[in-house]
């Protein structure tokens, strides 16, 4: 969990909404008042960053 804790609050919120609350991109973007493509790009970039850090730390079971 420490990898996720390093992310900015809005990114953590997007990840929580998408993966834990199972909200769609449209629902998340409406809730956070963000353009859908902006929100999708932020999520995609954050997931790449998290995946790279997990790989660097030797964690192979990446859920995405």
Long-range contacts (C-beta under 8 A, 24 or more apart in sequence): 3-50, 3-53, 3-54, 3-57, 4-50, 6-53, 7-46, 7-49, 7-50, 10-42, 11-42, 11-43, 11-46, 14-39, 14-42, 14-43, 14-46, 15-43, 15-46, 15-47, 18-43, 19-63
